[in-house]
C-alpha cells in the first residue's frame, strides 16, 4: 500500500493518532480527520516530523456533506483511499437509562453509528474505483456485551459491529471490512468517564478490576494493531470482530 492514500477519522485522538502515524510509517499518505482541526494538525505534525506525508481535515463525521468532503479531499490530495480507519467516536453520558438525556443519546448515535455508516457510504465507492482496499470500523468491547450506565455508547457500538459484518459481506472480495473492539484504554475518554463517576460519588476502579490483564490497554497497542489490520493483514481476514481487550470478552 506504499504511497496510497489513507483516511483516519478521530485522527486527533490517542488511538486514531497512533494508527495514523503507523500507517504513515508504512508509506501511506494519510488524511487525518477530526472534529477539532488543531488536534488533527498535531497528528500531522508528528507524521511529518517522522518523514511521512499527511494532511489535516476538520469534519463532523455525523454530517453527510462533511463526510463526502473528507473523501473528496483524500481523492484530491492522495487519490482514492486504500485504507480507511473509521474510528471517530464519543462516549456520551454516564447515566442509568431513565436518567439518560435523549439529546445526548441521539448525538452519541449520530457520531458513533451514523458517522460510521456515512463513512462507509462515501468511502466504499471511492475505494472500489481505486481498485479496492481495507476498512476497519471501531466498535468496542461494549459492542459485544452489555455495560451499565453507558446506554448510548453501548447501543451505538453494537450497531457498528452489525454494520461492519453487513459491509464485509457486501464488499467482498475487493474490499476487506473488519471491526475493532478495544477494551478500556488509557485515553481521554476513559479519564473523563472515571471523573464523571467520581463526581457522582462512585468508584471507577471496577473498570480495571473487570480486565483479566489487570490494566487498561495503551493507545499504542490499539493503534498499531489497527494499522496492521488495515495495511498488512492477509486478504482472507474480512468480516472479523477483533477483540483487543485484555481478556474481558473471553468466554
C-alpha positions in Angstrom: 0.0 0.0 0.0 3.0 2.3 -0.1 2.2 5.8 -1.4 -1.5 5.0 -1.4 -4.0 7.3 0.4 -5.5 6.5 3.8 -8.2 8.2 5.9 -8.3 8.1 9.7 -11.3 9.7 11.5 -10.8 10.7 15.1 -7.2 11.1 14.0 -6.5 13.8 16.6 -7.2 11.4 19.4 -4.8 8.9 21.1 -5.8 5.7 19.2 -6.6 7.4 15.9 -3.4 9.4 16.0 -1.3 6.4 16.8 -2.9 4.4 13.9 -2.3 7.4 11.5 1.4 7.5 12.5 1.8 3.8 11.9 0.1 3.9 8.6 2.3 6.8 7.5 5.4 4.9 8.7 4.3 2.2 6.2 4.4 4.7 3.4 0.7 5.6 3.2 -0.3 9.2 2.8 -2.8 9.9 5.5 -5.7 12.3 5.6 -6.2 12.9 9.4 -9.8 13.8 10.1 -11.1 15.2 13.4 -13.8 17.4 14.6 -11.0 19.5 16.2 -8.8 20.7 13.3 -6.0 21.7 15.7 -5.8 18.1 17.1 -5.7 16.8 13.6 -2.9 19.2 12.8 -1.0 17.9 15.8 -1.1 14.4 14.4 0.0 15.6 11.0 3.0 17.5 12.6 4.1 14.3 14.2 3.8 12.3 11.0 5.7 14.9 9.0 8.4 15.1 11.7 9.0 11.4 11.2 9.3 11.8 7.4 5.7 10.8 6.5 3.1 12.6 4.4 -0.3 13.7 5.9 -2.9 16.4 5.8 -5.3 17.6 8.4 -9.0 17.9 7.7 -11.7 19.2 10.2 -15.1 17.5 9.8 -18.1 16.4 11.8 -18.5 12.7 10.9 -22.2 12.8 11.6 -22.8 15.3 8.8 -23.2 13.6 5.3 -21.8 16.6 3.4 -18.8 16.8 5.7 -18.1 13.1 5.2 -18.3 13.5 1.4 -15.9 16.4 1.8 -13.2 14.4 3.6 -13.4 11.7 0.9 -13.1 14.3 -1.8 -10.1 15.8 0.0 -8.4 12.4 0.1 -9.0 11.8 -3.6 -7.7 15.3 -4.5 -4.6 15.0 -2.3 -3.7 11.4 -2.4 -6.0 9.5 -4.7 -8.8 7.1 -3.7 -8.3 5.8 -0.2 -6.8 2.3 0.0 -7.1 2.2 3.8 -9.9 3.7 6.0 -9.9 3.7 9.8 -13.5 4.6 10.6 -12.7 5.4 14.1 -14.3 8.7 15.4 -16.5 8.3 18.5 -18.0 9.9 21.6 -18.7 8.3 24.9 -22.0 10.1 25.5 -23.4 10.3 29.0 -22.8 8.2 32.1 -26.2 7.6 33.5 -28.9 5.0 34.1 -31.4 4.7 31.2 -34.3 6.5 33.0 -31.9 9.5 33.5 -30.1 9.4 30.2 -30.7 12.6 28.3 -32.4 12.0 25.0 -30.4 14.6 23.2 -27.2 13.1 24.3 -28.4 9.6 23.2 -29.2 11.0 19.8 -25.9 12.7 19.4 -24.0 9.6 20.5 -25.8 7.5 18.0 -25.2 10.2 15.4 -21.4 10.3 15.9 -20.7 6.6 16.7 -23.1 4.8 14.4 -24.4 7.3 11.7 -20.8 8.5 11.4 -19.5 5.0 10.6 -22.4 4.4 8.2 -21.8 7.7 6.4 -18.1 6.9 6.2 -18.8 3.6 4.6 -21.3 5.1 2.3 -18.9 7.6 0.8 -15.6 5.6 1.1 -16.8 2.3 -0.5 -17.5 3.7 -4.0 -14.2 5.7 -3.9 -12.2 2.7 -2.8 -13.9 0.4 -5.4 -13.0 2.9 -8.1 -9.4 2.9 -6.9 -9.2 -0.9 -7.1 -10.1 -2.0 -3.6 -8.6 -1.7 -0.1 -9.2 -2.2 3.5 -11.7 -0.7 6.1 -11.6 -1.0 9.8 -14.5 0.3 11.9 -14.0 0.9 15.6 -16.6 -0.6 17.9 -15.7 -1.6 21.5 -15.9 -4.4 24.0 -19.1 -2.6 24.8 -20.2 -3.5 21.3 -20.3 -7.3 22.1 -21.5 -7.2 25.7 -23.6 -5.1 28.0 -22.1 -2.3 30.1 -24.3 -0.4 32.6 -24.8 3.4 32.6 -23.5 3.8 29.0 -26.6 3.1 27.1 -25.9 5.4 24.1 -22.4 4.2 23.7 -23.3 0.5 24.1 -26.2 0.8 21.6 -24.1 2.6 19.1 -21.2 0.2 19.3 -23.4 -2.9 19.0 -24.7 -1.2 15.8 -21.1 -0.8 14.5 -20.4 -4.5 14.9 -23.5 -5.4 12.8 -22.9 -2.7 10.3 -19.3 -3.9 9.8 -20.4 -7.5 9.2 -23.0 -6.4 6.7 -20.5 -4.2 4.9 -17.9 -7.1 4.8 -20.4 -9.3 3.0 -21.4 -6.6 0.5 -17.8 -5.6 -0.2 -16.0 -8.9 -0.6 -13.7 -9.8 -2.2 -12.4 -6.4 -3.4 -12.6 -4.6 0.0 -11.8 -6.1 3.4 -14.0 -4.8 6.2 -13.3 -5.7 9.8 -14.4 -4.4 13.2 -12.0 -3.4 16.0 -13.3 -3.9 19.6 -10.9 -2.4 22.1 -11.3 -2.7 25.8 -10.9 0.2 28.2 -7.8 2.1 27.0 -5.7 4.8 28.7 -7.2 7.7 26.7 -9.1 11.0 27.3 -12.4 9.1 27.0 -11.6 6.8 30.0 -10.3 9.6 32.1 -13.5 11.6 31.5 -15.7 8.6 32.3 -13.7 7.9 35.5 -14.1 11.6 36.6 -17.8 11.6 35.9 -18.2 8.5 38.2 -16.1 10.1 40.9 -18.1 13.4 40.7 -21.2 11.3 41.3 -19.7 9.7 44.4 -18.8 6.4 42.7 -15.6 4.4 42.4 -14.4 3.8 38.8 -11.8 1.1 39.9 -14.3 -1.5 38.8 -13.3 -0.9 35.2 -9.7 -2.2 35.8 -11.0 -4.9 38.2 -13.0 -6.4 35.3 -10.0 -6.7 33.0 -8.2 -10.1 33.3 -5.0 -8.4 32.1 -5.2 -6.2 35.2 -4.8 -2.9 33.4 -6.1 -0.6 30.7 -4.8 -1.0 27.2 -2.3 1.5 25.9 -3.2 3.6 22.8 0.0 2.3 21.1 -1.2 -1.3 21.5 -4.6 -0.5 19.9 -3.4 2.0 17.2 -0.5 -0.2 16.0 -2.8 -3.2 15.8 -5.3 -1.2 13.8 -2.6 -0.1 11.3 -1.5 -3.7 10.9 -5.1 -4.9 10.2 -5.5 -2.2 7.6 -2.2 -2.4 5.8 -0.7 -5.9 6.4 -3.3 -8.4 7.4 -4.0 -11.3 5.0 -6.7 -10.8 2.3 -8.6 -13.7 3.9 -9.3 -11.6 7.0 -12.6 -9.9 6.5 -15.9 -9.8 8.5 -13.9 -10.3 11.7 -14.8 -8.8 15.1 -11.4 -8.3 16.5 -11.4 -8.1 20.3 -8.3 -6.4 21.9 -9.4 -6.0 25.4 -7.1 -7.8 27.9 -9.4 -10.8 28.0 -12.6 -9.0 29.0 -14.8 -10.8 26.5 -13.2 -14.2 26.7 -15.9 -16.9 27.2 
